[in-house]
Amino acid sequence: MPGDYPKTEIQFKDIATKKKRVTRSRSLSQSSTDSYSSGSYSDSFSDEEDGISPREKTQTNSHGFRDFCVKNINQCEFGRREIEIAEQEMPGLMALRKRAESEKPLSGARIVGCTHITAQSAVLVETLASLGADIRWCACNIYSTQNEVAAAVSEAGYSVYAWKGESEEDFWWCIEKCISGNNGWSPNMILDDGGDATHIMFKKHPDKFKNIKGIVEESVTGVHRLYQLSKNGKLTVPAMNVNDSVTKTKFDTLYSCRESIIDGLKRTTDVMFAGKHVVVCGYGEVGKGCCAALKGLGAIVYVTEIDPICALQACMEGFRMVRLEEVIKYMDIIITCTGNKNVVTRQHLDRVKNGCIVCNMGHSNTEIDVASLRTPELTWERVRSQVDHVIWPDGKRILLLAEGRLVNLSCSSVPSFVVSITSTTQALALIELFNAPPGRYKQDVYLLPKKMDEYVASLHLPAFDAHLTELSESQAKYLGLNKAGPFKPNYYRY
């Protein structure tokens, strides 16, 4: 990654129920392939299945628009209400929409988005459209889509291909449908969460990939893929690494996980945390958030780490630093958040106690070796949506959440306010890459310029009635700063 970032200017105005249905036990093959209930974290639908795949339905919205594929377009009114609630908790993104809408900085941008389909991401979609973009959207996770929200966005006239409980084949089909729109539509920008849209365009549509002006990626998995492409000289377009921007790591990644890990576990298992032994694998920003929340509720928290710096941080926060195999048989809850693969293996799970809860807070479903549990000697029982008992021959059972996928977005949701921070960052990154003059960004991976990070933060401060102190001319000169920022060098660690 280049050491010096191109000079950037912000071109906008200055900153002034239904009851849950319990599903009966099912066989291994059935529980692994069933479509699950609606993605609504508010449980506005328990979604009695009609047995028909959305791909087999012909649906039309109230305006005659058909270029979408969702679970049920008739859920749109409920989805719109959820989007309206999210808008109230996303002040920064709404402020950006209001300030930049007249300028249409994304006019001409054709964006394919592959992210979680939630009320919060719907606010982002409609903001990008208000700024002039033409959008097609699909899901980056087969379990996190809120069906009624997907219906609401489709009702508004946007092409959405997503529903909760997609099969793997459905997942890739939806991405393909978004990449190749009607009348020769082809994207010139990618907004990715996990790198799947980028991957499929790079591998299967090189003719379309060469027309991409920029990629914006927000997950550690997707960023890792981009750096690999760059290292091997295969990245042919500039990309913005939103995942490692200050406004993502220090807010969304930390504060979002601190609240949503508890929400996800409570909704799925009704567990009490006080006195429970919990091991958190990984002490990055996600792990820090999880550990802080669990400690606050009285859990006894252990941490595993490969990085001595993160390990020392955990120790100085009072957490026991262990190897997983040393404590696995004593744990009540296991949480992975490393971004790696095979962190929890079959050998580990063979040793866990009866009733152990196993879940993943990382983006990818590779951290828990779920495939090793799909063997004839183990029995799977569906307890409720996103909760499976995996039963050993001796009667021992574990509770596996979301089949090892991202537990917070699969089983509950995340706070809208911190998503607003990340979404505003994503929008600004798209605007910057789309409008950058030739030569400003090369075929490499960049961090968001510091000035933009500060702008994103400033858009959210009014929600707290926060008043920043202003530097005097002499103070700014003494520190060698511009009074308007940026206030920290690129190497500063918040």
C-alpha positions as CSV (number, residue, x, y, z in Angstrom):
1,M,0.0,0.0,0.0
2,P,1.5,3.4,-0.9
3,G,2.9,5.4,1.9
4,D,1.5,8.7,0.8
5,Y,-2.2,9.2,0.0
6,P,-3.4,11.4,-2.8
7,K,-4.6,14.9,-1.8
8,T,-8.4,14.8,-1.3
9,E,-11.0,17.5,-1.0
10,I,-14.5,17.0,0.3
11,Q,-16.8,18.6,-2.3
12,F,-19.8,19.1,-0.1
13,K,-21.0,22.0,2.0
14,D,-19.0,22.6,5.1
15,I,-20.0,20.9,8.3
16,A,-22.3,23.2,10.3
17,T,-45.1,-9.1,16.7
18,K,-45.6,-12.3,16.0
19,K,-44.6,-15.1,18.3
20,K,-41.6,-17.2,17.2
21,R,-42.4,-20.6,15.6
22,V,-40.4,-23.5,17.0
23,T,-39.4,-26.0,14.3
24,R,-39.5,-29.7,15.1
25,S,-36.4,-31.8,14.9
26,R,-35.2,-32.6,11.5
27,S,-32.7,-34.9,9.9
28,L,-29.2,-33.8,9.0
29,S,-29.9,-33.4,5.3
30,Q,-33.1,-31.5,5.8
31,S,-31.8,-29.1,8.6
32,S,-28.8,-28.2,6.4
33,T,-30.8,-27.3,3.4
34,D,-34.1,-25.8,4.7
35,S,-34.9,-22.2,3.9
36,Y,-35.1,-20.4,7.2
37,S,-37.6,-17.9,8.5
38,S,-37.6,-14.2,7.7
39,G,-34.5,-12.2,8.5
40,S,-36.4,-9.7,10.5
41,Y,-34.6,-9.3,13.8
42,S,-37.9,-7.9,15.1
43,D,-39.7,-11.1,14.2
44,S,-42.4,-9.3,12.3
45,F,-42.7,-12.5,10.3
46,S,-42.3,-16.1,11.2
47,D,-42.8,-16.8,7.5
48,E,-44.7,-20.0,7.0
49,E,-42.9,-21.6,4.2
50,D,-44.8,-22.2,0.9
51,G,-42.1,-24.6,-0.3
52,I,-41.5,-22.5,-3.4
53,S,-38.1,-21.0,-4.1
54,P,-38.2,-17.2,-4.9
55,R,-36.4,-18.1,-8.1
56,E,-39.6,-20.0,-9.2
57,K,-41.9,-17.1,-8.5
58,T,-42.9,-14.3,-10.8
59,Q,-43.4,-11.1,-8.7
60,T,-44.2,-7.6,-9.6
61,N,-44.2,-4.5,-7.4
62,S,-47.0,-2.0,-7.4
63,H,-45.4,0.0,-10.2
64,G,-45.0,-3.0,-12.6
65,F,-41.3,-3.4,-11.9
66,R,-40.1,-7.0,-12.0
67,D,-36.3,-6.9,-12.0
68,F,-35.8,-8.4,-8.5
69,C,-36.0,-11.7,-6.7
70,V,-37.1,-11.6,-3.0
71,K,-39.0,-13.9,-0.7
72,N,-42.3,-12.0,-0.8
73,I,-42.9,-8.5,-2.3
74,N,-46.0,-8.2,-0.2
75,Q,-43.9,-7.8,3.0
76,C,-42.7,-4.4,1.7
77,E,-44.8,-2.2,4.0
78,F,-43.3,-3.8,7.1
79,G,-39.8,-3.4,5.6
80,R,-40.5,0.3,4.9
81,R,-41.3,0.8,8.5
82,E,-38.1,-0.8,9.6
83,I,-36.1,1.4,7.2
84,E,-37.8,4.5,8.6
85,I,-36.7,3.4,12.1
86,A,-33.2,2.9,10.9
87,E,-33.1,6.3,9.3
88,Q,-33.7,8.0,12.6
89,E,-30.7,6.2,14.1
90,M,-28.4,7.0,11.1
91,P,-27.9,10.7,11.4
92,G,-24.5,10.9,9.6
93,L,-25.6,9.1,6.5
94,M,-28.9,11.0,6.3
95,A,-26.9,14.3,6.7
96,L,-24.7,13.2,3.8
97,R,-27.7,12.5,1.7
98,K,-29.2,15.9,2.4
99,R,-26.0,17.8,1.8
100,A,-24.9,16.0,-1.4
101,E,-28.2,15.2,-3.0
102,S,-28.4,18.3,-5.2
103,E,-24.9,17.8,-6.5
104,K,-25.5,14.2,-7.6
105,P,-21.8,13.2,-7.2
106,L,-22.6,9.6,-8.2
107,S,-24.4,10.4,-11.4
108,G,-23.3,7.9,-14.0
109,A,-22.1,5.4,-11.4
110,R,-23.5,1.8,-11.8
111,I,-22.9,0.1,-8.5
112,V,-23.2,-3.6,-7.8
113,G,-23.5,-4.1,-4.0
114,C,-22.9,-7.3,-2.2
115,T,-23.5,-6.7,1.5
116,H,-25.9,-7.7,4.3
117,I,-29.5,-6.9,3.3
118,T,-30.8,-5.1,6.4
119,A,-32.7,-2.0,7.3
120,Q,-29.5,-0.2,7.7
121,S,-28.0,-1.2,4.4
122,A,-31.3,-0.2,2.8
123,V,-30.7,3.4,4.0
124,L,-27.3,3.2,2.3
125,V,-28.8,1.9,-0.9
126,E,-31.3,4.7,-1.0
127,T,-28.7,7.3,-0.1
128,L,-26.5,6.2,-3.0
129,A,-29.5,6.4,-5.3
130,S,-30.3,9.9,-4.1
131,L,-26.7,10.8,-5.0
132,G,-27.3,9.7,-8.5
133,A,-26.2,6.1,-8.6
134,D,-27.8,3.2,-10.5
135,I,-27.8,0.2,-8.2
136,R,-28.2,-3.5,-8.1
137,W,-28.0,-5.3,-4.8
138,C,-27.4,-8.8,-3.4
139,A,-26.6,-10.4,-0.1
140,C,-23.1,-11.4,1.2
141,N,-24.5,-13.9,3.7
142,I,-27.2,-16.5,3.1
143,Y,-28.8,-16.0,6.5
144,S,-28.6,-12.3,7.3
145,T,-31.1,-10.9,4.8
146,Q,-34.2,-9.3,6.3
147,N,-36.9,-10.4,3.9
148,E,-39.3,-7.6,4.4
149,V,-36.5,-5.0,3.9
150,A,-35.5,-6.7,0.6
151,A,-39.1,-6.4,-0.4
152,A,-39.3,-2.7,0.6
153,V,-36.2,-1.8,-1.4
154,S,-37.6,-3.8,-4.4
155,E,-41.0,-2.0,-4.1
156,A,-39.0,1.3,-4.3
157,G,-37.8,0.2,-7.7
158,Y,-34.3,-1.1,-7.0
159,S,-33.1,-4.5,-8.2
160,V,-32.5,-6.7,-5.2
161,Y,-31.7,-10.4,-5.4
162,A,-31.7,-11.8,-1.9
163,W,-33.7,-13.7,0.6
164,K,-32.9,-15.4,3.9
165,G,-32.0,-19.1,3.6
166,E,-30.5,-19.0,0.2
167,S,-28.6,-22.2,-0.9
168,E,-25.0,-21.9,-1.9
169,E,-26.2,-22.2,-5.5
170,D,-28.8,-19.5,-5.0
171,F,-26.1,-17.2,-3.4
172,W,-23.9,-17.2,-6.6
173,W,-27.0,-17.0,-8.8
174,C,-28.1,-13.8,-7.1
175,I,-24.6,-12.2,-7.5
176,E,-24.6,-13.2,-11.2
177,K,-28.1,-11.6,-11.7
178,C,-26.8,-8.4,-10.1
179,I,-23.6,-8.2,-12.2
180,S,-25.5,-8.7,-15.5
181,G,-28.6,-6.5,-15.5
182,N,-31.2,-6.0,-18.2
183,N,-30.5,-4.2,-21.4
184,G,-26.8,-4.8,-21.1
185,W,-26.4,-3.2,-17.7
186,S,-22.9,-3.7,-16.3
187,P,-21.4,-2.2,-13.2
188,N,-18.5,0.3,-13.1
189,M,-18.2,0.3,-9.3
190,I,-18.3,-2.5,-6.7
191,L,-19.3,-2.2,-3.0
192,D,-18.4,-5.4,-1.4
193,D,-18.5,-7.1,2.0
194,G,-16.4,-10.2,1.9
195,G,-15.1,-9.9,-1.7
196,D,-17.6,-12.3,-3.4
197,A,-18.8,-9.8,-6.0
198,T,-15.2,-8.8,-6.8
199,H,-14.1,-12.5,-6.9
200,I,-16.8,-13.6,-9.3
201,M,-16.3,-10.6,-11.6
202,F,-12.6,-11.1,-11.6
203,K,-12.8,-14.8,-12.3
204,K,-15.8,-15.1,-14.6
205,H,-16.3,-11.7,-16.1
206,P,-12.9,-10.2,-16.9
207,D,-14.4,-8.2,-19.8
208,K,-16.7,-6.4,-17.3
209,F,-14.1,-6.2,-14.6
210,K,-11.8,-4.1,-16.8
211,N,-14.6,-1.4,-16.8
212,I,-14.6,-1.1,-13.0
213,K,-13.5,2.3,-11.8
214,G,-13.1,1.3,-8.2
215,I,-13.8,-1.2,-5.5
216,V,-14.9,-0.4,-1.9
217,E,-14.5,-3.3,0.5
218,E,-15.5,-3.3,4.2
219,S,-14.6,-6.8,5.6
220,V,-11.2,-8.2,6.7
221,T,-11.8,-11.2,4.4
222,G,-12.4,-9.1,1.3
223,V,-9.5,-6.8,2.1
224,H,-7.2,-9.8,2.5
225,R,-8.3,-11.0,-1.0
226,L,-7.6,-7.5,-2.5
227,Y,-4.1,-7.3,-1.0
228,Q,-3.4,-10.8,-2.4
229,L,-4.4,-9.6,-5.9
230,S,-2.3,-6.5,-5.5
231,K,0.7,-8.4,-4.3
232,N,0.4,-10.8,-7.2
233,G,0.1,-7.9,-9.7
234,K,-3.5,-8.9,-10.7
235,L,-5.4,-6.0,-9.3
236,T,-6.3,-3.9,-12.3
237,V,-8.4,-1.2,-10.5
238,P,-8.0,1.0,-7.4
239,A,-9.6,-0.3,-4.3
240,M,-10.5,1.4,-1.0
241,N,-10.0,-0.6,2.2
242,V,-12.9,0.6,4.4
243,N,-12.3,-2.2,6.9
244,D,-9.2,-0.6,8.3
245,S,-10.4,3.0,8.3
246,V,-10.5,4.5,11.7
247,T,-14.3,5.1,11.5
248,K,-14.8,1.4,10.8
249,T,-12.4,-0.3,13.2
250,K,-12.9,2.0,16.2
251,F,-16.6,2.3,16.0
252,D,-18.5,-0.3,13.9
253,T,-16.2,-3.2,14.6
254,L,-15.8,-2.4,18.3
255,Y,-19.0,-0.9,19.5
256,S,-21.3,-2.8,17.2
257,C,-19.9,-6.2,18.3
258,R,-19.9,-5.1,22.0
259,E,-23.7,-4.8,21.8
260,S,-24.7,-7.3,19.1
261,I,-22.9,-10.4,20.5
262,I,-25.1,-10.3,23.6
263,D,-28.2,-9.7,21.5
264,G,-27.5,-12.6,19.2
265,L,-26.7,-15.1,22.0
266,K,-29.8,-14.0,24.1
267,R,-32.2,-14.2,21.2
268,T,-31.1,-17.7,20.2
269,T,-30.3,-19.4,23.5
270,D,-31.8,-17.3,26.3
271,V,-28.5,-17.9,28.1
272,M,-27.5,-16.1,31.3
273,F,-23.9,-14.9,31.2
274,A,-23.1,-14.4,34.8
275,G,-20.6,-17.0,36.0
276,K,-20.3,-18.7,32.6
277,H,-16.9,-19.6,31.2
278,V,-16.5,-18.1,27.8
279,V,-13.5,-18.3,25.4
280,V,-13.1,-15.7,22.7
281,C,-10.8,-16.7,19.9
282,G,-9.1,-13.5,18.7
283,Y,-8.6,-10.1,20.4
284,G,-8.8,-7.7,17.5
285,E,-11.5,-5.0,17.6
286,V,-14.3,-7.6,17.3
287,G,-12.8,-9.6,20.1
288,K,-12.3,-6.6,22.3
289,G,-16.0,-5.7,21.9
290,C,-17.1,-9.2,22.7
291,C,-14.9,-9.5,25.7
292,A,-15.9,-6.2,27.2
293,A,-19.6,-7.0,26.9
294,L,-19.2,-10.5,28.4
295,K,-17.1,-9.2,31.3
296,G,-19.7,-6.6,32.0
297,L,-22.3,-9.2,32.5
298,G,-20.2,-11.3,34.8
299,A,-18.9,-13.9,32.5
300,I,-15.4,-15.5,33.2
301,V,-13.6,-14.7,29.9
302,Y,-10.6,-16.4,28.4
303,V,-8.9,-15.3,25.2
304,T,-6.8,-17.0,22.5
305,E,-4.4,-15.0,20.3
306,I,-1.5,-15.4,17.9
307,D,-0.4,-11.8,18.1
308,P,1.7,-10.9,21.2
309,I,0.6,-7.3,21.1
310,C,-3.1,-8.2,21.1
311,A,-2.4,-10.8,23.7
312,L,-0.7,-8.3,26.0
313,Q,-3.7,-5.9,25.6
314,A,-6.0,-8.8,26.7
315,C,-3.8,-9.6,29.7
316,M,-3.8,-6.0,30.8
317,E,-7.6,-5.9,30.6
318,G,-7.7,-8.8,33.0
319,F,-8.4,-11.7,30.6
320,R,-6.7,-15.0,30.8
321,M,-4.6,-15.7,27.7
322,V,-4.8,-19.4,26.9
323,R,-4.6,-22.0,24.2
324,L,-7.9,-23.4,23.1
325,E,-7.0,-27.0,23.8
326,E,-6.0,-26.1,27.4
327,V,-9.5,-24.9,28.4
328,I,-11.9,-26.3,25.7
329,K,-13.5,-28.9,28.0
330,Y,-14.4,-26.4,30.7
331,M,-16.1,-23.8,28.4
332,D,-19.8,-22.9,28.4
333,I,-19.5,-20.7,25.3
334,I,-17.0,-20.6,22.4
335,I,-16.9,-17.5,20.2
336,T,-14.6,-17.2,17.2
337,C,-13.6,-13.8,15.7
338,T,-10.1,-14.3,14.0
339,G,-10.8,-14.1,10.3
340,N,-8.9,-17.4,10.0
341,K,-10.0,-20.9,9.1
342,N,-10.3,-24.1,11.3
343,V,-10.0,-22.2,14.5
344,V,-12.4,-24.6,16.2
345,T,-12.0,-28.1,14.8
346,R,-13.8,-31.5,15.2
347,Q,-11.1,-32.5,17.7
348,H,-11.9,-29.5,19.8
349,L,-15.7,-30.1,19.6
350,D,-15.3,-33.8,20.6
351,R,-13.9,-32.5,23.9
352,V,-16.4,-29.8,24.8
353,K,-18.9,-30.2,27.6
354,N,-22.6,-31.0,27.1
355,G,-24.6,-27.9,26.3
356,C,-21.7,-25.8,25.1
357,I,-22.7,-22.9,22.8
358,V,-20.6,-22.5,19.7
359,C,-20.8,-19.5,17.5
360,N,-18.8,-17.2,15.1
361,M,-18.5,-13.4,15.0
362,G,-16.1,-13.3,12.1
363,H,-17.3,-12.5,8.6
364,S,-16.5,-15.8,7.0
365,N,-18.0,-19.3,7.9
366,T,-14.5,-20.9,7.9
367,E,-13.6,-20.4,11.5
368,I,-15.6,-23.3,12.9
369,D,-15.1,-26.6,11.0
370,V,-18.9,-27.2,10.5
371,A,-18.3,-29.7,7.7
372,S,-16.6,-32.1,10.1
373,L,-19.9,-32.3,12.1
374,R,-21.9,-33.5,9.1
375,T,-21.0,-37.2,9.6
376,P,-23.3,-40.2,10.1
377,E,-22.6,-40.7,13.7
378,L,-23.7,-37.2,14.7
379,T,-27.4,-36.2,14.7
380,W,-28.6,-32.7,13.9
381,E,-31.8,-31.3,15.4
382,R,-33.3,-27.9,14.6
383,V,-34.2,-26.1,17.8
384,R,-35.4,-22.9,16.3
385,S,-34.3,-20.7,13.4
386,Q,-30.5,-20.5,13.4
387,V,-30.1,-22.9,16.3
388,D,-29.1,-26.5,15.9
389,H,-28.4,-29.2,18.4
390,V,-25.5,-31.4,17.2
391,I,-25.7,-34.7,19.2
392,W,-22.9,-37.2,19.8
393,P,-23.5,-40.9,20.1
394,D,-23.1,-40.7,23.9
395,G,-25.9,-38.1,24.1
396,K,-23.7,-35.1,24.5
397,R,-25.0,-32.1,22.5
398,I,-23.7,-28.7,21.6
399,L,-25.7,-25.7,20.4
400,L,-24.4,-24.5,17.1
401,L,-25.6,-21.0,16.0
402,A,-26.2,-20.0,12.4
403,E,-24.2,-23.0,11.2
404,G,-21.0,-21.2,12.0
405,R,-21.8,-18.0,10.1
406,L,-21.8,-14.5,11.4
407,V,-24.0,-14.8,14.5
408,N,-25.0,-11.2,15.1
409,L,-26.4,-10.5,11.7
410,S,-27.7,-14.0,11.2
411,C,-29.5,-14.2,14.5
412,S,-30.3,-10.6,15.5
413,S,-29.0,-7.3,14.1
414,V,-26.5,-4.5,14.8
415,P,-27.0,-1.0,16.2
416,S,-28.0,1.4,13.4
417,F,-25.9,4.3,14.7
418,V,-22.6,2.5,14.3
419,V,-23.7,1.2,10.9
420,S,-24.4,4.8,9.9
421,I,-20.7,5.5,10.6
422,T,-19.5,2.7,8.3
423,S,-22.1,3.4,5.6
424,T,-21.1,7.0,5.5
425,T,-17.5,5.9,5.1
426,Q,-18.5,3.6,2.3
427,A,-20.5,6.3,0.5
428,L,-17.6,8.7,0.6
429,A,-15.2,6.1,-0.6
430,L,-17.4,5.4,-3.6
431,I,-17.7,9.1,-4.3
432,E,-14.0,9.6,-4.1
433,L,-13.0,6.7,-6.3
434,F,-15.7,7.5,-8.9
435,N,-14.8,11.2,-9.2
436,A,-11.1,10.9,-8.8
437,P,-9.2,12.3,-11.8
438,P,-7.0,9.9,-13.8
439,G,-3.8,9.1,-12.0
440,R,-4.9,10.0,-8.5
441,Y,-5.3,6.3,-7.6
442,K,-3.3,3.6,-9.1
443,Q,-4.1,-0.1,-9.3
444,D,-3.6,-0.7,-5.6
445,V,-5.4,-0.8,-2.2
446,Y,-5.8,2.4,-0.3
447,L,-7.0,3.5,3.1
448,L,-9.6,6.2,3.3
449,P,-7.9,9.6,3.4
450,K,-7.7,11.0,7.0
451,K,-9.7,14.1,6.1
452,M,-12.6,11.8,5.1
453,D,-12.5,9.8,8.3
454,E,-12.7,13.1,10.2
455,Y,-15.6,14.3,8.1
456,V,-17.5,11.1,8.8
457,A,-17.0,11.5,12.5
458,S,-18.1,15.2,12.4
459,L,-21.3,14.3,10.7
460,H,-22.3,12.1,13.7
461,L,-21.3,14.5,16.5
462,P,-24.5,16.6,16.3
463,A,-26.5,13.6,17.5
464,F,-24.7,14.0,20.8
465,D,-25.0,17.8,20.9
466,A,-21.2,17.7,20.9
467,H,-19.2,20.9,20.5
468,L,-15.6,20.7,19.1
469,T,-12.9,23.0,20.4
470,E,-11.4,25.1,17.6
471,L,-7.7,25.8,17.4
472,S,-6.5,29.4,17.4
473,E,-4.2,30.4,14.6
474,S,-1.2,30.4,16.9
475,Q,-2.1,26.9,18.3
476,A,-2.5,25.5,14.8
477,K,0.9,27.0,13.8
478,Y,2.5,25.6,16.9
479,L,1.2,22.1,16.1
480,G,1.9,22.4,12.4
481,L,-1.8,21.8,11.5
482,N,-4.4,23.2,9.3
483,K,-7.2,24.6,11.5
484,A,-9.7,22.5,9.5
485,G,-7.7,19.3,9.8
486,P,-6.6,16.6,9.3
487,F,-5.6,16.6,13.0
488,K,-3.6,13.4,13.1
489,P,-0.9,11.9,10.8
490,N,-1.7,8.7,8.8
491,Y,0.4,6.6,11.2
492,Y,-1.5,7.8,14.3
493,R,-3.2,4.9,16.2
494,Y,-6.4,6.0,17.9
